[in-house]
Amino acid sequence: MGKSSSILFIVVFALALHLERWRPTLAISATLIAFGLLLFTWRSSQFELHGLLLIELAAACTGLRWTISQIVMQGEEKQLRHPLDMVVHVQPWMFVAILPLLFLYEGNFVF
């Protein structure tokens, strides 16, 4: 359920990179989403801080990726005309970025 917080990171990065203007309705929506996620995970039977931190890091990376994708797709150059073009260009770099974590956590199972 922590992965569902990626929408909150999208809002934060959109505000930070000036893709979205600050509005009270945006704050209310983000607060309601966060409160709903809190209620959904309240008194969870299993909790591991390390796992939560990894999930939130993944959610933050997702928010950053979507925000940067929007900047690139709406840029003035418009070299990428379709969202699938963006995926084709970004996917190899995403694979390279995740390799260190793969070897760190799954290293003995990979070989």
Secondary structure, DSSP 8 states (H G I E B T S, - for coil): -GGGGHHHHHHHHHHHTTSS---HHHHHHHHHHHHHHHHHHTT-S---HHHHHHHHHHHHHHHHHHHHHHHHHTSSS----SHHHHHHHHHHHHHHHHHHHHHHHHHHHH-
